[in-house]
């Protein structure tokens, strides 16, 4: 069955699996992204993900376009890049089997902030925006009020401001470190995996995206639900 292309240069094939795909189920259950997904959701996820065979060089997402799908890589590698103000492309990350992309626009409601291009032929699993929101985003993104955030910080959580560098320079929460959302894939290694991470931004949209991204890598993540509207109520331990 051929899936109509999203872009004029998009060519990929939707594959229908025969019978129970036990390998895909194993991959899903061992992916850190799904450790917090309720068991009742897993069967629905298996049914809602659609496999796509894609060639090398295929552009799966384009910077500036609206979000429509979330993707998990089963086979192959892809490159995440972003066009800067000078018009040059900056490589943000290379992603491979078990890793996902496309979630940022779905969570924030803003246009795609990066382009994703296949580096080699691959097999992707695609999930529509509505299914992503109901089955993945809600279980993985945990918003906290000021009191709960203070409790988390008192237990040694890491406080991370995911706004742009210039916003951070104008003022932030005491004790916070700055890792802008667009750099999170690169700089996540700076964080301690043994400690929870509390993320925040101006309004909660970027921090929700950051929480999902880090959850995919196995971090315990939380976000300050109201963003900097809670400024002054949260004090770093």
Secondary structure, DSSP 8 states (H G I E B T S, - for coil): -B---SSTT--EEEE---S--HHHHHHHHHSGGGTTS-HHHHHHHHHH-EEEEE-TT-EEE-TTS---EEEEEEES-EEEEEE-TTS-EEEEEEE-TT-EE-HHHHHH-S---SEEEESS-EEEEEEEHHHHIIIIIHHH--EE-HHHHHHHHHTT-EEEE-S-HHHHHT---TT-EE--GGGHHHHGGGS-TTS-EEEE-SSSHHHHHHHHHHHHTT--EEEETTGGGGTTT----
